Amino acid sequence: MRKLALAGVVVVLGAAAAACGGSSTPAATGGHAPGDGHMGAMAAPPEGAIRVGLRNWSVVPAVTSARAGRVAFWAVHEMEHAHGHEEGGLVHDLQVLRKAGDGSWELVGEVRNLAMGEAALLELNLEPGEYELACTVVEETRGGVVSHYERGMRTRFTVTGS
């Protein structure tokens, strides 16, 4: 049984998707529909949110720890990297995973399908513990199958007592 409650998820689409006329939108867990706001990845994170850069092949949070309670992550698919169609990485996700007592990882919340230039806000209620911020997208490319996680798109994150 999950002890961690998902406080809410708000998804903000990047201006790049609107400019391209794309109909695909980022999906987020938590029962909340995508927000109406259109902010690009270059916009400043909402007040109090931790910016998490997603790029080939790394997950780069502005900080690597937070206090227990409400934690907001501003997931940004960075514009600073180029994509080759054989390379993969056209879409990134942000999963927040908590390390369980048996050493396995439990999904706490996620934002999915962020295209380059898109950003999303993920708000969670986190208990103290060891976490991982990761992208678990697996893509088929001309060069084969690309697992973002296996390519290194993960980093540790610690939540300390409140």
Secondary structure, 3 states (H helix, E strand, C coil): CCCCEEEEEECCECHHHHHHCCCCCCEECCCCCCCCCECCCCCCCCCCCEEEEEECCEEEECCCEEECEEEEEEEEECCCCCCCCCCCCCEEEEEEEEECCCCCEEEEEEEEEEECCCEEEEEEEECCEEEEEECCCEEEECCEEEECCCCCCEEEEEEECC
